């Protein structure tokens, strides 16, 4: 288990979390029994999980896609592809969540055709759900809608060594991209990324 401890310490020290309410987990909270029910023993996890998968799992993010299999409560066998994540119940217990690969988006939040088209193009959508402002992003690998409350996003004042203006901050909160110029004169396009450990996506322009 020592490798996980090293990863978790590194994660806490080096990564600035933009999503303030993102749940974090400790090594001894990993529900290995839950993983075993979908075909992943502790040994299989160590054999198949990459460093990035461990980091993402402990940071409350989703892992890469894996093939899962097992027997459901009705005694029926199942097998499909999914990502893993952890969640904490109201009683503090940590359980495994599965994020299956879908054939299409489960639009349970009333997205318009235009908004769905925007998501498929890799853009973020700002939307109110039950009166609360969210940013929505599509995971193109699973067709899952990722949602984060805007009120829980904490933007740093400096990104890539560049002081961000109030206008640029507003653009990021709207789900739009901004352009920054680094010291070496390289230009980078920056936007929020709900699936990233650091919460930001950088693209050289």
N, C-alpha and C positions, 0 to 999 in steps of 0.2 A: 504493500500500500504506500510505501514511501514515495514512489513516483507521483502519486496524486497529491501528497502533501506539498511537494516541491512546486507542482503546477499551481496549486491553489494559492500558495504564498506569492508566487510570481504574478498571478492574476490580480491579487489585491494590490500589489505594489505598483504595477506598471500600467494598468488599464483605468482610464478615466471613464466612469460610468455616466452616460448622459441620461439614462432612464433611471431616475432616482428611486422608484419603487420596485425596481427589478429585484426579484428574490435571489439570494445567494445561499449556497448550501455547503455543508462541510463534508469531508470524506466519509466520516462515520454515519452520515445520514442517508447514504445511497441505499435505496431499497432493493438489494440484490434479489430478494425473493420475487419481487414484481418482474424483474428482468427474466428470471428463470421461467416464469409462466408464459413468456413469449419466445422461448427458445434461446435465451442468452444466459448461460452460466457466468459466474464471476470470471472463470478462466477465459471463456469466449469473449467477454468484454475486453479483457486485457490483450487478447490476441487480435481483436478486430478494431477496437477503438484507437483512433489516432490521438496525438497530443491535442489537436484542435477539438476533437470530440469530447475529451475529458474536460478541457477548459470551458467549452460551451455548456456542458451538462452542469458543472459546478456553478456556473454564472447564471443559471436559470434560463439559458437559451436552448435552442433545439440542436440536436446533433445532425450529422449527415444522414442520408437514407440507408436503412438496413432492411433486409428481409426478415420478417418476424413470422413465427408459426407457433401453434399450440392447440389447446382444446378449450372451447368456451364453456359457459355455465350450463349449456344444454347438451354438452357432450359432443358437439360438432367441431371438427377440425377446421382451423383457419390458417391461411397463409397469405400475406400481402406485404407490401413495402411501406415503411413508415419511418419517421424521425422520432427520436426520444427527447423528452424533457422531464424535469422534476417540478412538482408543485407541492405546496404545504397546505394541509387542511386547517380548518379552524382550530382543531385540537393540537396543532403543531406537528402532527405526523406528516412525514414526507412520502409521497407516492409517485409512481411513474405515470406519465402521460404519453399517449401515442398520437402521432400526427400522420394519419394515413395519406398515401398518395391518391389524390382524387382525379377523376376524369374531367371535372369542371368545377367552377367556383360554387360554393354553397352561399348564395347571396341571401343571408338572413338579416341584413341590415339595410335593405332597401336601396342598394346602389343603382344609379341610373346606367343606361347603356353607355353614355359618354364617360362616366366614371370608371366603368369596367374596362372600357377601351383604353383609358388612361393608365390603369393598373397594368394591363397587359403590355404596355409600352415601357414598363419599368418605372413609372412615376408614382408619387405618393398622392393620396387623395385626402383632403381635409373634410371631415363630415361630423355632424352632430348626431349622436345616438342617445336617445332618451334625454335630450337636453344637454348632454355633455360632449365637449369637443374632442374629437379623436383624429389621429393620423392613421391612415390605412395603407398597407403595402401588400402586394401579392408575392407569395413564394412561388416562383414559376416551376419549381421542382415538384411541389405537392398540390398546387392550386389552393393552398390555405391562405385565408385572409389574416394578416398580422395587424393587430390593433394596439395602439398605445394612447393613453390619455395625454393630451397636450399639456395639461397642468402638471404632469409628472416628468416632463422633459426639462432637464437642467443643462443649458448650453454654457460651455466655457467662454470666457471673454476673449481668449486667444486661441486660434485654430491654425496649426501649421506655422506657428511663430508670428501670425498676423493678428492684429487687434481687430475684432469684428465690430462693425458699426451697428447702431440700433436698427437701421433699415435692413442690414443683412441678417440680423437676428430675427427680425419679423418675417423675412422671406423664408428662412429655415423653418420657423414655426408654422408657416403656411404649407410646408412640404415642398417648397421650390428649391432650386439650386442657386448657389452664389459662386462667384469667381474670385479667387484670391491670388495674389502675386507673391511668390516666395522670394527669399533673399537672392537666390541664384537666377532670378528673372523668369523662372518657370511658372506657368500659370496652371492652376488647379481648379477644377469645378468640384464643389463640395455640396453635399446634401445629407439629410438625415437618412439613416439606414436602420430600420427596425429589427433587422436580423443580424446586424453586426455586433461583435463584442464591444467595440468602441462607440457604436451608435452613429458613425459617420461613414460616408462613401466618398472616396477621392478619385477623380478622373482627370488625367492630364489633358490639357487642351492646347 
